[in-house]
Amino acid sequence: MLLRFILNDRDVSVDAPPDITLLALLRDHLGLTGTKKGCEVGECGACSVLLDGRLVNSCMVLAPQVGGRQVVTIEGICRPDGTPNDLQEAFIDYGAVQCGYCIPGMIMSAVALINENPDPTDDDITAGLAGNLCRCTGYAKIIEAVHAAADEVHHG
């Protein structure tokens, strides 16, 4: 099946089986391995991407559902020169990254949160990241990093 959609601001056409998930399409057919394969049942958030600006678990979206739509992955949120954006920098600066497996999903969730609420409280951030599981960090540094990035966006 030929799928056409916008991926990270680029038109994409890819021939793929109609019964695969968006996660499999991204990783196995398009080579975008930043989106992580975790639980595959929509519980861990490691595979989070933006679909038409809305946060989704790519393991729960069938690839044909993205036809004609816009998908943004972790690879699509860096600065135009390929360097980390402010949110990614905040994760680095605040030590919010340990093993790194959950981080792409955490960052995508934080992007969606900040896009919707540019001045989130700690409770807003906790709720916005609730669909993401991390076994390493304890979340405190992640919440601090999201706060710092949101402050940068909101206050310049």
Phi and psi in radians as a Rosetta constraint file:
Dihedral C 1 N 2 CA 2 C 2 CIRCULARHARMONIC -1.534 0.35
Dihedral N 2 CA 2 C 2 N 3 CIRCULARHARMONIC 2.117 0.35
Dihedral C 2 N 3 CA 3 C 3 CIRCULARHARMONIC -1.914 0.35
Dihedral N 3 CA 3 C 3 N 4 CIRCULARHARMONIC 2.327 0.35
Dihedral C 3 N 4 CA 4 C 4 CIRCULARHARMONIC -2.163 0.35
Dihedral N 4 CA 4 C 4 N 5 CIRCULARHARMONIC 2.252 0.35
Dihedral C 4 N 5 CA 5 C 5 CIRCULARHARMONIC -2.818 0.35
Dihedral N 5 CA 5 C 5 N 6 CIRCULARHARMONIC 3.058 0.35
Dihedral C 5 N 6 CA 6 C 6 CIRCULARHARMONIC -1.769 0.35
Dihedral N 6 CA 6 C 6 N 7 CIRCULARHARMONIC 2.155 0.35
Dihedral C 6 N 7 CA 7 C 7 CIRCULARHARMONIC -2.125 0.35
Dihedral N 7 CA 7 C 7 N 8 CIRCULARHARMONIC 2.016 0.35
Dihedral C 7 N 8 CA 8 C 8 CIRCULARHARMONIC 0.902 0.35
Dihedral N 8 CA 8 C 8 N 9 CIRCULARHARMONIC 0.834 0.35
Dihedral C 8 N 9 CA 9 C 9 CIRCULARHARMONIC 1.203 0.35
Dihedral N 9 CA 9 C 9 N 10 CIRCULARHARMONIC 0.328 0.35
Dihedral C 9 N 10 CA 10 C 10 CIRCULARHARMONIC -2.244 0.35
Dihedral N 10 CA 10 C 10 N 11 CIRCULARHARMONIC 2.432 0.35
Dihedral C 10 N 11 CA 11 C 11 CIRCULARHARMONIC -1.188 0.35
Dihedral N 11 CA 11 C 11 N 12 CIRCULARHARMONIC 2.327 0.35
Dihedral C 11 N 12 CA 12 C 12 CIRCULARHARMONIC -2.234 0.35
Dihedral N 12 CA 12 C 12 N 13 CIRCULARHARMONIC 2.407 0.35
Dihedral C 12 N 13 CA 13 C 13 CIRCULARHARMONIC -2.220 0.35
Dihedral N 13 CA 13 C 13 N 14 CIRCULARHARMONIC 2.177 0.35
Dihedral C 13 N 14 CA 14 C 14 CIRCULARHARMONIC -2.489 0.35
Dihedral N 14 CA 14 C 14 N 15 CIRCULARHARMONIC 2.404 0.35
Dihedral C 14 N 15 CA 15 C 15 CIRCULARHARMONIC -1.585 0.35
Dihedral N 15 CA 15 C 15 N 16 CIRCULARHARMONIC 2.118 0.35
Dihedral C 15 N 16 CA 16 C 16 CIRCULARHARMONIC -2.570 0.35
Dihedral N 16 CA 16 C 16 N 17 CIRCULARHARMONIC 2.709 0.35
Dihedral C 16 N 17 CA 17 C 17 CIRCULARHARMONIC -1.076 0.35
Dihedral N 17 CA 17 C 17 N 18 CIRCULARHARMONIC 2.526 0.35
Dihedral C 17 N 18 CA 18 C 18 CIRCULARHARMONIC -1.296 0.35
Dihedral N 18 CA 18 C 18 N 19 CIRCULARHARMONIC -0.162 0.35
Dihedral C 18 N 19 CA 19 C 19 CIRCULARHARMONIC -1.865 0.35
Dihedral N 19 CA 19 C 19 N 20 CIRCULARHARMONIC 0.303 0.35
Dihedral C 19 N 20 CA 20 C 20 CIRCULARHARMONIC -1.740 0.35
Dihedral N 20 CA 20 C 20 N 21 CIRCULARHARMONIC 2.814 0.35
Dihedral C 20 N 21 CA 21 C 21 CIRCULARHARMONIC -1.455 0.35
Dihedral N 21 CA 21 C 21 N 22 CIRCULARHARMONIC 2.855 0.35
Dihedral C 21 N 22 CA 22 C 22 CIRCULARHARMONIC -1.038 0.35
Dihedral N 22 CA 22 C 22 N 23 CIRCULARHARMONIC -0.681 0.35
Dihedral C 22 N 23 CA 23 C 23 CIRCULARHARMONIC -0.984 0.35
Dihedral N 23 CA 23 C 23 N 24 CIRCULARHARMONIC -0.857 0.35
Dihedral C 23 N 24 CA 24 C 24 CIRCULARHARMONIC -1.136 0.35
Dihedral N 24 CA 24 C 24 N 25 CIRCULARHARMONIC -0.674 0.35
Dihedral C 24 N 25 CA 25 C 25 CIRCULARHARMONIC -1.051 0.35
Dihedral N 25 CA 25 C 25 N 26 CIRCULARHARMONIC -0.849 0.35
Dihedral C 25 N 26 CA 26 C 26 CIRCULARHARMONIC -1.089 0.35
Dihedral N 26 CA 26 C 26 N 27 CIRCULARHARMONIC -0.866 0.35
Dihedral C 26 N 27 CA 27 C 27 CIRCULARHARMONIC -1.338 0.35
Dihedral N 27 CA 27 C 27 N 28 CIRCULARHARMONIC -0.868 0.35
Dihedral C 27 N 28 CA 28 C 28 CIRCULARHARMONIC -1.558 0.35
Dihedral N 28 CA 28 C 28 N 29 CIRCULARHARMONIC -0.493 0.35
Dihedral C 28 N 29 CA 29 C 29 CIRCULARHARMONIC -1.839 0.35
Dihedral N 29 CA 29 C 29 N 30 CIRCULARHARMONIC -0.454 0.35
Dihedral C 29 N 30 CA 30 C 30 CIRCULARHARMONIC -1.992 0.35
Dihedral N 30 CA 30 C 30 N 31 CIRCULARHARMONIC -0.071 0.35
Dihedral C 30 N 31 CA 31 C 31 CIRCULARHARMONIC 1.234 0.35
Dihedral N 31 CA 31 C 31 N 32 CIRCULARHARMONIC 0.315 0.35
Dihedral C 31 N 32 CA 32 C 32 CIRCULARHARMONIC -1.647 0.35
Dihedral N 32 CA 32 C 32 N 33 CIRCULARHARMONIC 1.572 0.35
Dihedral C 32 N 33 CA 33 C 33 CIRCULARHARMONIC -1.587 0.35
Dihedral N 33 CA 33 C 33 N 34 CIRCULARHARMONIC 0.084 0.35
Dihedral C 33 N 34 CA 34 C 34 CIRCULARHARMONIC -1.153 0.35
Dihedral N 34 CA 34 C 34 N 35 CIRCULARHARMONIC -0.568 0.35
Dihedral C 34 N 35 CA 35 C 35 CIRCULARHARMONIC -1.326 0.35
Dihedral N 35 CA 35 C 35 N 36 CIRCULARHARMONIC 2.042 0.35
Dihedral C 35 N 36 CA 36 C 36 CIRCULARHARMONIC -1.555 0.35
Dihedral N 36 CA 36 C 36 N 37 CIRCULARHARMONIC 2.577 0.35
Dihedral C 36 N 37 CA 37 C 37 CIRCULARHARMONIC -1.668 0.35
Dihedral N 37 CA 37 C 37 N 38 CIRCULARHARMONIC 1.951 0.35
Dihedral C 37 N 38 CA 38 C 38 CIRCULARHARMONIC -1.985 0.35
Dihedral N 38 CA 38 C 38 N 39 CIRCULARHARMONIC -1.837 0.35
Dihedral C 38 N 39 CA 39 C 39 CIRCULARHARMONIC -1.357 0.35
Dihedral N 39 CA 39 C 39 N 40 CIRCULARHARMONIC -0.471 0.35
Dihedral C 39 N 40 CA 40 C 40 CIRCULARHARMONIC 1.101 0.35
Dihedral N 40 CA 40 C 40 N 41 CIRCULARHARMONIC 0.337 0.35
Dihedral C 40 N 41 CA 41 C 41 CIRCULARHARMONIC -2.288 0.35
Dihedral N 41 CA 41 C 41 N 42 CIRCULARHARMONIC 0.285 0.35
Dihedral C 41 N 42 CA 42 C 42 CIRCULARHARMONIC 1.353 0.35
Dihedral N 42 CA 42 C 42 N 43 CIRCULARHARMONIC 0.373 0.35
Dihedral C 42 N 43 CA 43 C 43 CIRCULARHARMONIC -1.844 0.35
Dihedral N 43 CA 43 C 43 N 44 CIRCULARHARMONIC -0.451 0.35
Dihedral C 43 N 44 CA 44 C 44 CIRCULARHARMONIC -1.723 0.35
Dihedral N 44 CA 44 C 44 N 45 CIRCULARHARMONIC -0.406 0.35
Dihedral C 44 N 45 CA 45 C 45 CIRCULARHARMONIC 1.419 0.35
Dihedral N 45 CA 45 C 45 N 46 CIRCULARHARMONIC -0.027 0.35
Dihedral C 45 N 46 CA 46 C 46 CIRCULARHARMONIC -1.097 0.35
Dihedral N 46 CA 46 C 46 N 47 CIRCULARHARMONIC -0.434 0.35
Dihedral C 46 N 47 CA 47 C 47 CIRCULARHARMONIC -1.742 0.35
Dihedral N 47 CA 47 C 47 N 48 CIRCULARHARMONIC 0.279 0.35
Dihedral C 47 N 48 CA 48 C 48 CIRCULARHARMONIC -1.074 0.35
Dihedral N 48 CA 48 C 48 N 49 CIRCULARHARMONIC 2.346 0.35
Dihedral C 48 N 49 CA 49 C 49 CIRCULARHARMONIC -2.448 0.35
Dihedral N 49 CA 49 C 49 N 50 CIRCULARHARMONIC 2.966 0.35
Dihedral C 49 N 50 CA 50 C 50 CIRCULARHARMONIC -1.748 0.35
Dihedral N 50 CA 50 C 50 N 51 CIRCULARHARMONIC 2.252 0.35
Dihedral C 50 N 51 CA 51 C 51 CIRCULARHARMONIC -2.066 0.35
Dihedral N 51 CA 51 C 51 N 52 CIRCULARHARMONIC 1.952 0.35
Dihedral C 51 N 52 CA 52 C 52 CIRCULARHARMONIC 0.919 0.35
Dihedral N 52 CA 52 C 52 N 53 CIRCULARHARMONIC 0.689 0.35
Dihedral C 52 N 53 CA 53 C 53 CIRCULARHARMONIC 1.431 0.35
Dihedral N 53 CA 53 C 53 N 54 CIRCULARHARMONIC -0.042 0.35
Dihedral C 53 N 54 CA 54 C 54 CIRCULARHARMONIC -1.865 0.35
Dihedral N 54 CA 54 C 54 N 55 CIRCULARHARMONIC 2.385 0.35
Dihedral C 54 N 55 CA 55 C 55 CIRCULARHARMONIC -1.219 0.35
Dihedral N 55 CA 55 C 55 N 56 CIRCULARHARMONIC 2.256 0.35
Dihedral C 55 N 56 CA 56 C 56 CIRCULARHARMONIC -2.419 0.35
Dihedral N 56 CA 56 C 56 N 57 CIRCULARHARMONIC 2.732 0.35
Dihedral C 56 N 57 CA 57 C 57 CIRCULARHARMONIC -1.527 0.35
Dihedral N 57 CA 57 C 57 N 58 CIRCULARHARMONIC 1.990 0.35
Dihedral C 57 N 58 CA 58 C 58 CIRCULARHARMONIC -1.154 0.35
Dihedral N 58 CA 58 C 58 N 59 CIRCULARHARMONIC -0.293 0.35
Dihedral C 58 N 59 CA 59 C 59 CIRCULARHARMONIC -1.284 0.35
Dihedral N 59 CA 59 C 59 N 60 CIRCULARHARMONIC -0.244 0.35
Dihedral C 59 N 60 CA 60 C 60 CIRCULARHARMONIC -1.865 0.35
Dihedral N 60 CA 60 C 60 N 61 CIRCULARHARMONIC 0.061 0.35
Dihedral C 60 N 61 CA 61 C 61 CIRCULARHARMONIC -1.954 0.35
Dihedral N 61 CA 61 C 61 N 62 CIRCULARHARMONIC 2.189 0.35
Dihedral C 61 N 62 CA 62 C 62 CIRCULARHARMONIC -1.290 0.35
Dihedral N 62 CA 62 C 62 N 63 CIRCULARHARMONIC 2.434 0.35
Dihedral C 62 N 63 CA 63 C 63 CIRCULARHARMONIC -0.915 0.35
Dihedral N 63 CA 63 C 63 N 64 CIRCULARHARMONIC -0.747 0.35
Dihedral C 63 N 64 CA 64 C 64 CIRCULARHARMONIC -1.065 0.35
Dihedral N 64 CA 64 C 64 N 65 CIRCULARHARMONIC -0.329 0.35
Dihedral C 64 N 65 CA 65 C 65 CIRCULARHARMONIC -1.199 0.35
Dihedral N 65 CA 65 C 65 N 66 CIRCULARHARMONIC -0.262 0.35
Dihedral C 65 N 66 CA 66 C 66 CIRCULARHARMONIC -1.626 0.35
Dihedral N 66 CA 66 C 66 N 67 CIRCULARHARMONIC -0.031 0.35
Dihedral C 66 N 67 CA 67 C 67 CIRCULARHARMONIC -0.938 0.35
Dihedral N 67 CA 67 C 67 N 68 CIRCULARHARMONIC 2.210 0.35
Dihedral C 67 N 68 CA 68 C 68 CIRCULARHARMONIC 1.309 0.35
Dihedral N 68 CA 68 C 68 N 69 CIRCULARHARMONIC 0.105 0.35
Dihedral C 68 N 69 CA 69 C 69 CIRCULARHARMONIC -1.917 0.35
Dihedral N 69 CA 69 C 69 N 70 CIRCULARHARMONIC -3.135 0.35
Dihedral C 69 N 70 CA 70 C 70 CIRCULARHARMONIC -1.993 0.35
Dihedral N 70 CA 70 C 70 N 71 CIRCULARHARMONIC 2.225 0.35
Dihedral C 70 N 71 CA 71 C 71 CIRCULARHARMONIC -2.078 0.35
Dihedral N 71 CA 71 C 71 N 72 CIRCULARHARMONIC 2.339 0.35
Dihedral C 71 N 72 CA 72 C 72 CIRCULARHARMONIC -2.163 0.35
Dihedral N 72 CA 72 C 72 N 73 CIRCULARHARMONIC 2.216 0.35
Dihedral C 72 N 73 CA 73 C 73 CIRCULARHARMONIC -1.896 0.35
Dihedral N 73 CA 73 C 73 N 74 CIRCULARHARMONIC 3.102 0.35
Dihedral C 73 N 74 CA 74 C 74 CIRCULARHARMONIC -1.003 0.35
Dihedral N 74 CA 74 C 74 N 75 CIRCULARHARMONIC -0.568 0.35
Dihedral C 74 N 75 CA 75 C 75 CIRCULARHARMONIC -1.175 0.35
Dihedral N 75 CA 75 C 75 N 76 CIRCULARHARMONIC -0.326 0.35
Dihedral C 75 N 76 CA 76 C 76 CIRCULARHARMONIC -1.678 0.35
Dihedral N 76 CA 76 C 76 N 77 CIRCULARHARMONIC 0.044 0.35
Dihedral C 76 N 77 CA 77 C 77 CIRCULARHARMONIC -1.873 0.35
Dihedral N 77 CA 77 C 77 N 78 CIRCULARHARMONIC 0.014 0.35
Dihedral C 77 N 78 CA 78 C 78 CIRCULARHARMONIC -1.241 0.35
Dihedral N 78 CA 78 C 78 N 79 CIRCULARHARMONIC 3.011 0.35
Dihedral C 78 N 79 CA 79 C 79 CIRCULARHARMONIC -1.161 0.35
Dihedral N 79 CA 79 C 79 N 80 CIRCULARHARMONIC 2.806 0.35
Dihedral C 79 N 80 CA 80 C 80 CIRCULARHARMONIC -0.970 0.35
Dihedral N 80 CA 80 C 80 N 81 CIRCULARHARMONIC -0.488 0.35
Dihedral C 80 N 81 CA 81 C 81 CIRCULARHARMONIC -1.494 0.35
Dihedral N 81 CA 81 C 81 N 82 CIRCULARHARMONIC 0.055 0.35
Dihedral C 81 N 82 CA 82 C 82 CIRCULARHARMONIC 1.591 0.35
Dihedral N 82 CA 82 C 82 N 83 CIRCULARHARMONIC -0.054 0.35
Dihedral C 82 N 83 CA 83 C 83 CIRCULARHARMONIC -1.444 0.35
Dihedral N 83 CA 83 C 83 N 84 CIRCULARHARMONIC 2.805 0.35
Dihedral C 83 N 84 CA 84 C 84 CIRCULARHARMONIC -1.037 0.35
Dihedral N 84 CA 84 C 84 N 85 CIRCULARHARMONIC 2.500 0.35
Dihedral C 84 N 85 CA 85 C 85 CIRCULARHARMONIC -1.399 0.35
Dihedral N 85 CA 85 C 85 N 86 CIRCULARHARMONIC -3.125 0.35
Dihedral C 85 N 86 CA 86 C 86 CIRCULARHARMONIC -1.036 0.35
Dihedral N 86 CA 86 C 86 N 87 CIRCULARHARMONIC -0.690 0.35
Dihedral C 86 N 87 CA 87 C 87 CIRCULARHARMONIC -1.157 0.35
Dihedral N 87 CA 87 C 87 N 88 CIRCULARHARMONIC -0.787 0.35
Dihedral C 87 N 88 CA 88 C 88 CIRCULARHARMONIC -1.088 0.35
Dihedral N 88 CA 88 C 88 N 89 CIRCULARHARMONIC -0.723 0.35
Dihedral C 88 N 89 CA 89 C 89 CIRCULARHARMONIC -1.068 0.35
Dihedral N 89 CA 89 C 89 N 90 CIRCULARHARMONIC -0.712 0.35
Dihedral C 89 N 90 CA 90 C 90 CIRCULARHARMONIC -1.106 0.35
Dihedral N 90 CA 90 C 90 N 91 CIRCULARHARMONIC -0.695 0.35
Dihedral C 90 N 91 CA 91 C 91 CIRCULARHARMONIC -1.051 0.35
Dihedral N 91 CA 91 C 91 N 92 CIRCULARHARMONIC -0.688 0.35
Dihedral C 91 N 92 CA 92 C 92 CIRCULARHARMONIC -1.201 0.35
Dihedral N 92 CA 92 C 92 N 93 CIRCULARHARMONIC -0.899 0.35
Dihedral C 92 N 93 CA 93 C 93 CIRCULARHARMONIC -1.066 0.35
Dihedral N 93 CA 93 C 93 N 94 CIRCULARHARMONIC -0.608 0.35
Dihedral C 93 N 94 CA 94 C 94 CIRCULARHARMONIC -1.637 0.35
Dihedral N 94 CA 94 C 94 N 95 CIRCULARHARMONIC 0.107 0.35
Dihedral C 94 N 95 CA 95 C 95 CIRCULARHARMONIC 1.128 0.35
Dihedral N 95 CA 95 C 95 N 96 CIRCULARHARMONIC 0.595 0.35
Dihedral C 95 N 96 CA 96 C 96 CIRCULARHARMONIC -1.480 0.35
Dihedral N 96 CA 96 C 96 N 97 CIRCULARHARMONIC 0.067 0.35
Dihedral C 96 N 97 CA 97 C 97 CIRCULARHARMONIC -2.005 0.35
Dihedral N 97 CA 97 C 97 N 98 CIRCULARHARMONIC 2.174 0.35
Dihedral C 97 N 98 CA 98 C 98 CIRCULARHARMONIC -2.020 0.35
Dihedral N 98 CA 98 C 98 N 99 CIRCULARHARMONIC -1.648 0.35
Dihedral C 98 N 99 CA 99 C 99 CIRCULARHARMONIC -1.222 0.35
Dihedral N 99 CA 99 C 99 N 100 CIRCULARHARMONIC -0.500 0.35
Dihedral C 99 N 100 CA 100 C 100 CIRCULARHARMONIC 1.600 0.35
Dihedral N 100 CA 100 C 100 N 101 CIRCULARHARMONIC -0.163 0.35
Dihedral C 100 N 101 CA 101 C 101 CIRCULARHARMONIC -1.115 0.35
Dihedral N 101 CA 101 C 101 N 102 CIRCULARHARMONIC -0.732 0.35
Dihedral C 101 N 102 CA 102 C 102 CIRCULARHARMONIC -1.451 0.35
Dihedral N 102 CA 102 C 102 N 103 CIRCULARHARMONIC -0.259 0.35
Dihedral C 102 N 103 CA 103 C 103 CIRCULARHARMONIC -1.063 0.35
Dihedral N 103 CA 103 C 103 N 104 CIRCULARHARMONIC -0.744 0.35
Dihedral C 103 N 104 CA 104 C 104 CIRCULARHARMONIC -0.995 0.35
Dihedral N 104 CA 104 C 104 N 105 CIRCULARHARMONIC -0.756 0.35
Dihedral C 104 N 105 CA 105 C 105 CIRCULARHARMONIC -1.161 0.35
Dihedral N 105 CA 105 C 105 N 106 CIRCULARHARMONIC -0.695 0.35
Dihedral C 105 N 106 CA 106 C 106 CIRCULARHARMONIC -1.069 0.35
Dihedral N 106 CA 106 C 106 N 107 CIRCULARHARMONIC -0.790 0.35
Dihedral C 106 N 107 CA 107 C 107 CIRCULARHARMONIC -1.135 0.35
Dihedral N 107 CA 107 C 107 N 108 CIRCULARHARMONIC -0.746 0.35
Dihedral C 107 N 108 CA 108 C 108 CIRCULARHARMONIC -1.107 0.35
Dihedral N 108 CA 108 C 108 N 109 CIRCULARHARMONIC -0.673 0.35
Dihedral C 108 N 109 CA 109 C 109 CIRCULARHARMONIC -1.136 0.35
Dihedral N 109 CA 109 C 109 N 110 CIRCULARHARMONIC -0.707 0.35
Dihedral C 109 N 110 CA 110 C 110 CIRCULARHARMONIC -1.155 0.35
Dihedral N 110 CA 110 C 110 N 111 CIRCULARHARMONIC -0.664 0.35
Dihedral C 110 N 111 CA 111 C 111 CIRCULARHARMONIC -1.040 0.35
Dihedral N 111 CA 111 C 111 N 112 CIRCULARHARMONIC -0.846 0.35
Dihedral C 111 N 112 CA 112 C 112 CIRCULARHARMONIC -1.060 0.35
Dihedral N 112 CA 112 C 112 N 113 CIRCULARHARMONIC -0.736 0.35
Dihedral C 112 N 113 CA 113 C 113 CIRCULARHARMONIC -1.092 0.35
Dihedral N 113 CA 113 C 113 N 114 CIRCULARHARMONIC -0.882 0.35
Dihedral C 113 N 114 CA 114 C 114 CIRCULARHARMONIC -1.154 0.35
Dihedral N 114 CA 114 C 114 N 115 CIRCULARHARMONIC -0.606 0.35
Dihedral C 114 N 115 CA 115 C 115 CIRCULARHARMONIC -1.096 0.35
Dihedral N 115 CA 115 C 115 N 116 CIRCULARHARMONIC -0.635 0.35
Dihedral C 115 N 116 CA 116 C 116 CIRCULARHARMONIC -1.491 0.35
Dihedral N 116 CA 116 C 116 N 117 CIRCULARHARMONIC -0.605 0.35
Dihedral C 116 N 117 CA 117 C 117 CIRCULARHARMONIC -2.454 0.35
Dihedral N 117 CA 117 C 117 N 118 CIRCULARHARMONIC 1.573 0.35
Dihedral C 117 N 118 CA 118 C 118 CIRCULARHARMONIC -1.240 0.35
Dihedral N 118 CA 118 C 118 N 119 CIRCULARHARMONIC -0.107 0.35
Dihedral C 118 N 119 CA 119 C 119 CIRCULARHARMONIC -2.313 0.35
Dihedral N 119 CA 119 C 119 N 120 CIRCULARHARMONIC 1.101 0.35
Dihedral C 119 N 120 CA 120 C 120 CIRCULARHARMONIC -1.331 0.35
Dihedral N 120 CA 120 C 120 N 121 CIRCULARHARMONIC 2.604 0.35
Dihedral C 120 N 121 CA 121 C 121 CIRCULARHARMONIC -1.469 0.35
Dihedral N 121 CA 121 C 121 N 122 CIRCULARHARMONIC 3.020 0.35
Dihedral C 121 N 122 CA 122 C 122 CIRCULARHARMONIC -1.003 0.35
Dihedral N 122 CA 122 C 122 N 123 CIRCULARHARMONIC -0.733 0.35
Dihedral C 122 N 123 CA 123 C 123 CIRCULARHARMONIC -1.117 0.35
Dihedral N 123 CA 123 C 123 N 124 CIRCULARHARMONIC -0.688 0.35
Dihedral C 123 N 124 CA 124 C 124 CIRCULARHARMONIC -1.076 0.35
Dihedral N 124 CA 124 C 124 N 125 CIRCULARHARMONIC -0.749 0.35
Dihedral C 124 N 125 CA 125 C 125 CIRCULARHARMONIC -1.156 0.35
Dihedral N 125 CA 125 C 125 N 126 CIRCULARHARMONIC -0.786 0.35
Dihedral C 125 N 126 CA 126 C 126 CIRCULARHARMONIC -1.016 0.35
Dihedral N 126 CA 126 C 126 N 127 CIRCULARHARMONIC -0.779 0.35
Dihedral C 126 N 127 CA 127 C 127 CIRCULARHARMONIC -1.163 0.35
Dihedral N 127 CA 127 C 127 N 128 CIRCULARHARMONIC -0.694 0.35
Dihedral C 127 N 128 CA 128 C 128 CIRCULARHARMONIC -1.175 0.35
Dihedral N 128 CA 128 C 128 N 129 CIRCULARHARMONIC -0.470 0.35
Dihedral C 128 N 129 CA 129 C 129 CIRCULARHARMONIC -1.749 0.35
Dihedral N 129 CA 129 C 129 N 130 CIRCULARHARMONIC 0.055 0.35
Dihedral C 129 N 130 CA 130 C 130 CIRCULARHARMONIC -1.023 0.35
Dihedral N 130 CA 130 C 130 N 131 CIRCULARHARMONIC -0.455 0.35
Dihedral C 130 N 131 CA 131 C 131 CIRCULARHARMONIC -1.466 0.35
Dihedral N 131 CA 131 C 131 N 132 CIRCULARHARMONIC 0.118 0.35
Dihedral C 131 N 132 CA 132 C 132 CIRCULARHARMONIC -2.049 0.35
Dihedral N 132 CA 132 C 132 N 133 CIRCULARHARMONIC 2.246 0.35
Dihedral C 132 N 133 CA 133 C 133 CIRCULARHARMONIC -1.791 0.35
Dihedral N 133 CA 133 C 133 N 134 CIRCULARHARMONIC 2.377 0.35
Dihedral C 133 N 134 CA 134 C 134 CIRCULARHARMONIC -2.295 0.35
Dihedral N 134 CA 134 C 134 N 135 CIRCULARHARMONIC 2.285 0.35
Dihedral C 134 N 135 CA 135 C 135 CIRCULARHARMONIC -1.769 0.35
Dihedral N 135 CA 135 C 135 N 136 CIRCULARHARMONIC -0.008 0.35
Dihedral C 135 N 136 CA 136 C 136 CIRCULARHARMONIC -1.916 0.35
Dihedral N 136 CA 136 C 136 N 137 CIRCULARHARMONIC -0.753 0.35
Dihedral C 136 N 137 CA 137 C 137 CIRCULARHARMONIC -1.630 0.35
Dihedral N 137 CA 137 C 137 N 138 CIRCULARHARMONIC -0.448 0.35
Dihedral C 137 N 138 CA 138 C 138 CIRCULARHARMONIC 1.381 0.35
Dihedral N 138 CA 138 C 138 N 139 CIRCULARHARMONIC 0.037 0.35
Dihedral C 138 N 139 CA 139 C 139 CIRCULARHARMONIC 1.318 0.35
Dihedral N 139 CA 139 C 139 N 140 CIRCULARHARMONIC -0.401 0.35
Dihedral C 139 N 140 CA 140 C 140 CIRCULARHARMONIC -1.005 0.35
Dihedral N 140 CA 140 C 140 N 141 CIRCULARHARMONIC -0.840 0.35
Dihedral C 140 N 141 CA 141 C 141 CIRCULARHARMONIC -1.198 0.35
Dihedral N 141 CA 141 C 141 N 142 CIRCULARHARMONIC -0.547 0.35
Dihedral C 141 N 142 CA 142 C 142 CIRCULARHARMONIC -1.149 0.35
Dihedral N 142 CA 142 C 142 N 143 CIRCULARHARMONIC -0.767 0.35
Dihedral C 142 N 143 CA 143 C 143 CIRCULARHARMONIC -1.099 0.35
Dihedral N 143 CA 143 C 143 N 144 CIRCULARHARMONIC -0.730 0.35
Dihedral C 143 N 144 CA 144 C 144 CIRCULARHARMONIC -1.063 0.35
Dihedral N 144 CA 144 C 144 N 145 CIRCULARHARMONIC -0.750 0.35
Dihedral C 144 N 145 CA 145 C 145 CIRCULARHARMONIC -1.126 0.35
Dihedral N 145 CA 145 C 145 N 146 CIRCULARHARMONIC -0.736 0.35
Dihedral C 145 N 146 CA 146 C 146 CIRCULARHARMONIC -1.132 0.35
Dihedral N 146 CA 146 C 146 N 147 CIRCULARHARMONIC -0.727 0.35
Dihedral C 146 N 147 CA 147 C 147 CIRCULARHARMONIC -1.017 0.35
Dihedral N 147 CA 147 C 147 N 148 CIRCULARHARMONIC -0.820 0.35
Dihedral C 147 N 148 CA 148 C 148 CIRCULARHARMONIC -1.086 0.35
Dihedral N 148 CA 148 C 148 N 149 CIRCULARHARMONIC -0.754 0.35
Dihedral C 148 N 149 CA 149 C 149 CIRCULARHARMONIC -1.167 0.35
Dihedral N 149 CA 149 C 149 N 150 CIRCULARHARMONIC -0.714 0.35
Dihedral C 149 N 150 CA 150 C 150 CIRCULARHARMONIC -1.127 0.35
Dihedral N 150 CA 150 C 150 N 151 CIRCULARHARMONIC -0.704 0.35
Dihedral C 150 N 151 CA 151 C 151 CIRCULARHARMONIC -1.067 0.35
Dihedral N 151 CA 151 C 151 N 152 CIRCULARHARMONIC -0.696 0.35
Dihedral C 151 N 152 CA 152 C 152 CIRCULARHARMONIC -1.128 0.35
Dihedral N 152 CA 152 C 152 N 153 CIRCULARHARMONIC -0.754 0.35
Dihedral C 152 N 153 CA 153 C 153 CIRCULARHARMONIC -1.173 0.35
Dihedral N 153 CA 153 C 153 N 154 CIRCULARHARMONIC -0.774 0.35
Dihedral C 153 N 154 CA 154 C 154 CIRCULARHARMONIC -1.335 0.35
Dihedral N 154 CA 154 C 154 N 155 CIRCULARHARMONIC -0.688 0.35
Dihedral C 154 N 155 CA 155 C 155 CIRCULARHARMONIC -1.870 0.35
Dihedral N 155 CA 155 C 155 N 156 CIRCULARHARMONIC -0.108 0.35
